[in-house]
Amino acid sequence: GAGVSQTPSNKVTEKGKYVELRCDPISGHTALYWYRQSLGQGPEFLIYFQGTGAADDSGLPNDRFFAVRPEGSVSTLKIQRTERGDSAVYLCASSSHDRGEQFFGPGTRLTVL
Amino acid sequence: SQQGEEDPQALSIQEGENATMNCSYKTSINNLQWYRQNSGRGLVHLILIRSNEREKHSGRLRVTLDTSKKSSSLLITASRAADTASYFCALNRDDKIIFGKGTRLHILP
């Protein structure tokens, strides 16, 4: 594809439920990042993958959050036992190397009721 | 804090004027990047300046970096209505890229 895609674009769930958010990076990009953005704030770093491995997951807020990238391409961000405070736009970005320009997807807007 | 701090938080200028936004930080960096985010849309990369560079240009954009003062500025010349957006500086340190809270720029007709 031409750019980073994220699905779903919107997700509404109930408190306590489990959700999965998907990111398809630009083909060939080895670096993949997850962020979340609340209204009026900048993107907050969550996790960074280089290939299949999580190079830095220090931004994940707690153990309810987990992300995988099993084949070094598509990544899934998983949130267990969702809380209302998890409501935000979750952004994914990919890069051809770990310190360069990032290309962002349109985001998934998560609403936890 | 590892993130950059943009200044001002909000800026309104007349179309045609120049807009200047600043970013200050406290840690060492590999590079600094500026991004734009239009309302309701994803972020778009504008420019990357490396720690050994002092100034960079791209079209109507000019970015400076002063590593001794740990600060960067983004200048947009001859502003247009389409420049209305939020602008973020992003610090690249080790493997992380950390975003600031942004400057909301509004171009008045």
Interface residues (C-beta under 8 A of the other chain):
Chain A: Y33 Y35 G40 Q41 G42 P43 E44 F45 Y48 Q50 A55 D56 S58 G59 L91 A93 D98 R99 G100 E101 Q102 F103 F104 G105 P106 G107
Chain B: Q3 N30 N31 Q33 R41 G42 L43 V44 H45 L48 F88 A90 N92 D94 D95 K96 I97 I98 F99 G100 K101 G102
